[in-house]
Amino acid sequence: TNIEGPTKRIRWNELKRILEDRHKALTHEVHGRIRDARTDTTRGCHVLDEGESSEVDIQDDIEFALIQMKAETLNRIDTALRRINEGTYGCCFECGGEIAEARLRALPFAMRCKDCEEAHETSEQRERIMAQRQGSSAIAFELRANP
């Protein structure tokens, strides 16, 4: 147990450094993308036809989705760094068990062990399917009610 404590701290310090480096890089990238989106002058140069306008809208949607994904990753990294400082890093958010080191090395901001993450994803997928079915049922009901 004496070796486990210091060894674990060394591993967590290494993962903390990786998380901090990733946080810094993502923050820089997100701010750069936002700045680029604000200073984009291509739209002001000429009038866009309907096809060009549609393409620009699609590109804007993709860019927004990328910024949103990176911002969500930043939030996960912030949570992992906070958990390191609190001493709860490496413990599963669901069952309290230890998250495998291999999993943390692959995904340093993981909050659940492999089994709990799989159960969580299955539950989310089930909820999405039920929501889609309820949406389909509502549409079918509406169509029957208003022929």
N, C-alpha and C positions, 0 to 999 in steps of 0.2 A: 504494500500500500504506500510505503514511503516513496518508492520510485514512481508509482502511478501519479501522485499529486504533482511533483515537479515536471514529469514528462508531459502530463496533460496540460499544464500551464504553458509549457514551451510550444506544444501543438496549437493551443488556442491563441497564443501570441502570434504564431506564424499565420494562422487563419485570420486573425484580426488585422494583421498587416495586409494580407491579400484583400480583405473586405475594404479596408481604408483606401488602398490603391484603386480598386474597382470603383469605389464611391467617387473618388476624385476624378477618374477618367469619365465616368458616366455623367457627373455633374457638368464637367467641361463640355462634353458632347451635347447634352440637352440644352445648355445655355447657347451653344453655337448654333444648333438647329433653330432655336427660337429666334435668335438674332438674325439668322439668314432669312427666316420666314418674314420677319418684319421689314427687312431691307430689300426684299425681292422687288426689283423694278421692272421685271419683264412684262407685267400687266399694264403698266403705265405707258409703255413704249408705243403700242399699237392696239387698235381695236381688235378683239378676238371674235372670230365667227363662232357659231354654235358648237361645232366639233372641237375647236381649240379650247373653248370655255369649258366644255365637258371634260376634256383631258386635264386641264388645269385643276378642275374640281376633284378629279380622281387622284391626282398627284398630291393635292392638299390633304385629302382624306388619308392617304397612305402616310404622308409625313406626320400628320396629327397622331395616327395610330402608333407610329414608331416612337414619337415623343412620349405618348401615354405609356407604352410598354416599358420604356427606359425609366420613366418616373416611378412606375410601380416597382421595378427592380430596385431603384434607389430606396424606396420605402422599406422593402424587405431587408436591404443591407443595413439601413438605420436600425431596424428592429433587432437584427442579429448583433450589431455592435452594442446596442443597449443591453441585450441579454448577456453578452460577454462581460460587460461592466457589472451587471447584477449577479453574475455567477450562475445563471440559469442556461447559458449557452450549451448546446449539445444534449439537452434534455427535450424529449418529445413534448410538444404543446398539448397533445391529446392524452397520452397514457403516462407521461412522466418518465418513461424508460429512456435509456441512453440511445442517441442517434449514432449509428455506426460511423466511425472515422472516415471510411471510404466514401460514404454518402456526403459527409460534410466537406471532404476535399473536392468532390465533384460539384457539389451545390452548397457552398459555405453558408448560405442564408436559409438552408432547410430548417423548418420548424417542427417537422414531424418525422418519426421513424418511417421506414419503408412501408411497413404494414399499415400504419395509421394513415399515411399519405394515400395509399391505394384505396383504403376504405373511404377516405374523404372524397377522392376523385370519383369513385363508383357512386357515392351518394349524390354528388353534384350532377353527374351524368343522368342519374335516375330522375332528379328534380327537373333537369332540362327537358327530358323526354315527357314527363308528366305535364309540364307547362306547355309544350308543343301540342300534346294531345288535347289539353283543355282549350288551347287556342283554336285547334282544328274543330273541336266540338262546338265551340261558340260560333264559328263561321258556318258550320253545317246547320246549326240551329237557326241562325239568322237567315240562311238561304231558304230553309223550309218554312220559316215564319213569313218571309217576304218573297213569294214566288214571282 
